[in-house]
């Protein structure tokens, strides 16, 4: 697997990013990742967070939220991508980085699922977190691995208007 090596998992032109929700393969917003007109994204493999975090589904849009509450929840499984500046900008736009989610770096443990979950060296990619969340979100079921079509029955609902994060949050 071509895991990106280097200081903090990025170079001048490429960034390592961990996605855990609708940007994953076979999920509703994955088309952004595969749209070469929006930038370049290379699938690097599977990973799970080293620390536990609560991954919940909430809002009227059934959005997967990774809450920034270290040590609570589960070791979240997601995908690692090496992306260029353009793709990172598009992801920031989708996630309303700085207004809704905040992109920060945390350690994740890459693994190879078909090889007895063989682990690879820890990396520190960017991850989108909901930092300032309402406490009641911690009472929702915590997920390890998000799927919009999961047994939870809370299929993601696309929102065309993401200009007001508080509106989405309701």
N, C-alpha and C positions, 0 to 999 in steps of 0.2 A: 504494500500500500504506500502511496506517495505522500506520507504525512509531511507537512511543511515543517522545516526545522528553522531555528533562528531565534533571535532575541524576542521573547514574549510572543512567539508564534506569528510574526509578520515581517515583511520586508517593506521597502519603500513603495512598491507598487502592488503588493498583495497583502491581504489580511486573512487571518483564519477566523471563521465564525461558526458558532455552534447554534443550530436551529432545533427546536424542540416541539414546534406546533405546526401551523398551517403552511410553513415554507418547506417542510419535509417532503420527500418523494411520496406520491399518491395522496397528497393533501391539497386542499382548495387553492392555496396561493403558490404552489410549487412552480406554476408557469412563469412566475417572475424569475426564478432561479434559472430556468431553462431558456429564457428569452435573451439571445445573444445581442439583440439590439439595445438591451439595458445594461450590458456589461458582461464580464466573464465570471463564471462560477464553476469550479471543479470539485466534484464530490470526492472527499478524502476518506470517508469511512464513518463508522458508527463510533459513538462515545457516550459516556455517562459522567455526570457531575461527580467530582470527588467528594464534595460536601453535599449534604441533603438540603433540598429546597422544596417548598410547596408549589406544585404545579396543579392548578385548579382550572375549572371551566366555569365562566361566569358571564354576566351581562345578558341583555336581551339578544345579543348576537352569538352567544355561546363561544366566547373567545377564550383560547387557552392562555392563561396568565402564569408566568413564572414569578412568584413573589420573592422579593429580596428579604428573606428571613432565614439566614444560614442556620443549619442544624435542625430545622423543622421540615417535615415532609419525607421525601424519598430521594434516592440517587436517580436523577432524571436522565432518561435515555434520549439521545437525539443524534443528529448528523452533523459532521464537520464538512465545511466547504472552504476552499481557498478562493477568495474573491478579489477582483480588482477594485480600484477606487470608484468606478462608475456603478458597479453592482452594489458596493457598500452604501453609496449614496441612495440608490433605489430602495434598498432594504431599510435604511434610516427613514426614508420618506414613508414607506408602508407602515413602519412601526411608530411613526411620529416621535422619533428619537429626540429626547430632551423635553418633550411636552407630555408624552404619554408613557412611553417606556424610556428607560435609560440603558444605553449600551455600555457595559462594563466587562472587564476581564475576570474570569474565574478559571480554576483548574478543572480540566476534564480528563478522563481516562479513556483513550481510544481502545477499542477492542475489535476482534474479528469474530463475528457471530458463528460462522461455519467452522471454526477451528477451536471448539470447546470454549468459546468466549475468551480466547487468548488475548491478553492485554498487551498494550504497547506503551511506550514512554508517555508520561503525562505532558499535556500541552496546556496553554493558557489562551484560549480564543476569546473573541468578543461574544457576549451573550446579552440578549434583550431582557431586562427585568422591569417589573412594575415595582417601583421603589416606595412610593407614597400611596399605600393601598388602605382600604377600609378594613378594619380588624375582622369583621364578620367573614371576610374571604378565607381566613384561616380555618374556619369551621367547615368549609366545603371539603368533599372528598379529595384527597391528594393522589395524583396520578404518577406513575413511574414512566409511562410511555403513552403519549397522546396519539389518538386517532379520531378524526372528525366523525367517523362512522363506528366508533367504539360501542361497547355494550352499555355505556352510560346513557345513550339515547339523546345526547345533546349535540346534534349536528351543527357545525359552524354555519352561520348566516352571514353572507358577505354584506358589508356596508359600503356604499359608494361615497358617503360623506364622513370623512374622518377628521374634519377640520376642528371639531370641538371634542377633545378627549373626554370631557365630563359627560357629554351626551352618550358616548359609547359606553362609558363606565356604568351607566344606570341599568 
